[in-house]
Every structure is written in C-alpha cells, then in structure tokens.
Amino acid sequence: MTLEAYKKMRIEYTRLFNKLKSENIKQKDFKEQANINSNTLNKLLHNENVTLEIICRICDYFRCMPDEIMEFIPDSDYEDKRKQKE
C-alpha cells in the first residue's frame, strides 16, 4: 500500500473508548495511569493522529495489541482500487 493510500484511511479509536467503558475505567484515571496528557486524550476522542509511542503506551497499559484499541477505515473506494491493481 502506498503512502497516498494511507493518507486516505481514517483511524478510529472507538474500540479504545469501548474498552474503557467495558472495564469501568474513567478517562481521567486512564490518562494518568497510561501517562498521556489531556491534548492527546482529546486527539483520541476526535480520531486524530497520535504518535506510535502513544499507541504503545496504551497497548502496554491494557496489555493488548493495537487492533484492540484502534481501527483503520479505508476510503470508500478502497476495494475498487485494490481490484484494479490486480
């Protein structure tokens, strides 16, 4: 996949916030215990870009893999483009 293709993908952190809710963890406690700041938490809430270091901290906190806290959403014509390449 090219860099341009990645630029057209969205990343959603809905899984992260569902995990917090299911484990009854308050965002404030999560932020402190995972060592992330308020700006970063706000970025996650709005599905904005965060660093790989932040993803690693969150995964360490939950002892999970990245796909358990985030999801890549390709642009709407991703499958058509993939088929054209074949």
C-alpha positions in Angstrom: 0.0 0.0 0.0 1.4 3.4 -0.9 1.7 6.4 1.3 -1.1 8.1 -0.6 -3.4 5.2 0.2 -2.6 5.6 3.9 -3.4 9.3 3.8 -6.9 8.4 2.7 -7.6 6.0 5.5 -9.2 7.1 8.7 -8.2 5.8 12.1 -10.9 5.4 14.7 -10.4 4.9 18.4 -13.9 3.8 19.2 -12.5 0.4 20.4 -10.4 2.2 23.0 -13.3 4.0 24.5 -15.5 0.9 24.4 -12.7 -0.9 26.2 -12.5 1.8 28.9 -16.3 1.7 29.3 -16.4 -2.1 29.5 -13.7 -2.2 32.1 -15.2 0.7 34.1 -12.1 2.9 33.7 -12.7 6.6 33.9 -10.9 8.7 31.2 -9.2 10.7 33.9 -7.8 7.6 35.5 -6.8 6.1 32.2 -5.0 9.4 31.2 -3.0 9.4 34.4 -2.2 5.7 34.5 -1.3 5.4 30.8 0.8 8.6 31.1 -0.9 10.5 28.3 -1.8 14.2 28.5 -5.1 16.0 28.0 -4.3 17.1 24.5 -3.5 13.5 23.5 -6.7 12.2 25.0 -8.6 14.9 23.1 -7.0 13.8 19.9 -8.0 10.2 20.6 -11.6 11.3 21.3 -11.7 13.1 17.9 -10.0 10.3 16.0 -7.0 12.5 15.2 -3.4 11.3 14.6 -1.3 10.4 17.6 2.3 9.0 17.7 3.2 5.4 17.7 4.7 6.0 21.1 1.2 6.8 22.4 -0.3 3.7 20.8 2.4 1.7 22.5 1.7 3.2 25.9 -1.9 2.4 25.6 -1.2 -1.1 24.5 1.2 -1.5 27.4 -1.5 -0.2 29.8 -4.1 -2.7 28.5 -1.6 -5.4 27.6 -3.2 -5.7 24.2 -2.5 -5.4 20.5 -3.2 -2.1 18.6 -6.2 -3.6 16.7 -7.9 -3.9 20.1 -7.9 -0.1 20.6 -8.0 1.3 17.1 -9.4 0.5 13.7 -8.2 1.5 10.2 -11.1 2.6 8.0 -10.2 2.7 4.2 -11.7 5.3 1.9 -15.0 4.3 0.3 -13.4 3.1 -3.0 -10.6 1.2 -1.4 -11.8 -2.2 -2.7 -12.2 -0.9 -6.3 -8.7 0.4 -6.3 -7.3 -2.8 -4.9 -9.0 -4.8 -7.6 -7.7 -2.5 -10.3 -4.2 -3.2 -9.1 -4.7 -6.9 -9.5 
